[in-house]
């Protein structure tokens, strides 16, 4: 199974409305997808957001990421984000946020 971890830093608080708009749609699509589990967490300032998803296969992950609202959000990410990082690892379940953040720092 694949654990996908992302970190997104918003350019400013003015961009949070656009981010929430995409985020709500993406979560709804995740719930109807082949995603096995997911979680989302902001940092204390709400300008940095982390997401983590668990997928049975690379094909399931790519089908979701390359389609629907997520694909549109990725095309527009430069408009509301200054920094976007992603990391994938193998795992049978979602990992702790501390472990996920350490993996992202190593990138």
C-alpha positions as CSV (number, residue, x, y, z in Angstrom):
1,X,0.0,0.0,0.0
2,X,1.1,3.6,-0.6
3,X,1.1,6.5,1.9
4,X,1.1,9.8,0.2
5,X,2.0,12.9,2.2
6,X,1.8,16.5,1.1
7,X,2.6,19.9,2.6
8,X,1.1,23.1,1.2
9,X,2.0,26.6,2.4
10,X,-0.5,29.3,1.5
11,X,0.9,32.6,0.1
12,X,-1.3,34.6,2.5
13,X,-4.4,34.4,4.6
14,X,-6.3,35.9,1.7
15,X,-5.8,32.6,-0.2
16,X,-7.4,30.5,2.5
17,X,-10.9,30.8,1.0
18,X,-9.7,29.4,-2.3
19,X,-7.9,26.6,-0.5
20,X,-10.9,25.7,1.5
21,X,-13.1,25.6,-1.6
22,X,-10.8,23.1,-3.3
23,X,-10.2,21.2,0.0
24,X,-13.8,20.5,0.7
25,X,-14.4,19.2,-2.9
26,X,-11.3,17.1,-2.7
27,X,-12.3,15.5,0.6
28,X,-15.8,14.7,-0.8
29,X,-14.1,13.1,-3.9
30,X,-11.7,11.2,-1.6
31,X,-14.7,9.7,0.3
32,X,-16.1,8.3,-3.0
33,X,-12.7,7.1,-4.3
34,X,-10.6,4.0,-3.8
35,X,-8.7,5.8,-1.0
36,X,-8.4,3.6,2.0
37,X,-7.9,6.3,4.6
38,X,-7.0,10.0,4.8
39,X,-6.4,12.8,7.2
40,X,-5.8,16.6,7.0
41,X,-4.1,18.8,9.5
42,X,-3.1,22.5,9.6
43,X,-0.1,23.9,11.5
44,X,-0.8,26.4,14.3
45,X,-1.0,29.4,12.0
46,X,-3.4,27.8,9.5
47,X,-1.1,28.8,6.6
48,X,0.5,25.4,6.3
49,X,-1.6,22.4,5.6
50,X,-0.7,18.7,5.6
51,X,-2.6,15.9,3.9
52,X,-2.0,12.1,4.1
53,X,-3.8,9.4,2.1
54,X,-3.5,5.7,1.9
55,X,-3.9,3.8,-1.4
56,X,-4.0,0.2,-2.4
57,X,-2.1,0.8,-5.6
58,X,-0.2,3.4,-7.6
59,X,-3.0,3.2,-10.2
60,X,-5.7,4.2,-7.7
61,X,-3.5,7.1,-6.4
62,X,-2.8,8.4,-9.9
63,X,-6.4,8.0,-11.1
64,X,-7.5,10.3,-8.2
65,X,-4.6,12.8,-8.4
66,X,-4.9,13.3,-12.2
67,X,-8.6,13.7,-12.3
68,X,-11.5,15.7,-10.9
69,X,-11.1,18.6,-8.5
70,X,-7.6,17.5,-7.4
71,X,-6.2,17.9,-10.9
72,X,-7.7,21.4,-11.1
73,X,-6.4,22.3,-7.7
74,X,-2.9,21.2,-8.8
75,X,-3.1,23.4,-11.9
76,X,-4.0,26.4,-9.8
77,X,-1.7,25.6,-6.8
78,X,0.8,28.3,-7.9
79,X,-1.9,30.9,-7.5
80,X,-2.4,30.3,-3.8
81,X,0.7,28.3,-2.6
82,X,4.3,29.4,-2.2
83,X,5.6,25.9,-1.3
84,X,4.3,22.5,-2.1
85,X,6.0,19.3,-1.2
86,X,4.9,15.7,-1.7
87,X,6.4,12.3,-0.5
88,X,5.3,8.7,-1.0
89,X,6.2,5.7,1.1
90,X,5.1,2.2,1.5
91,X,2.9,1.3,4.5
92,X,-0.2,-0.6,5.7
93,X,-1.7,2.3,7.5
94,X,-1.4,6.1,7.9
95,X,1.6,7.2,9.9
96,X,1.8,9.8,12.7
97,X,2.1,13.5,11.8
98,X,5.5,13.7,13.5
99,X,6.8,10.9,11.3
100,X,5.2,12.4,8.2
101,X,6.7,15.9,8.8
102,X,10.2,14.4,9.3
103,X,9.9,12.6,6.0
104,X,8.9,15.8,4.3
105,X,11.9,17.7,5.9
106,X,14.3,15.1,4.3
107,X,13.1,16.1,0.8
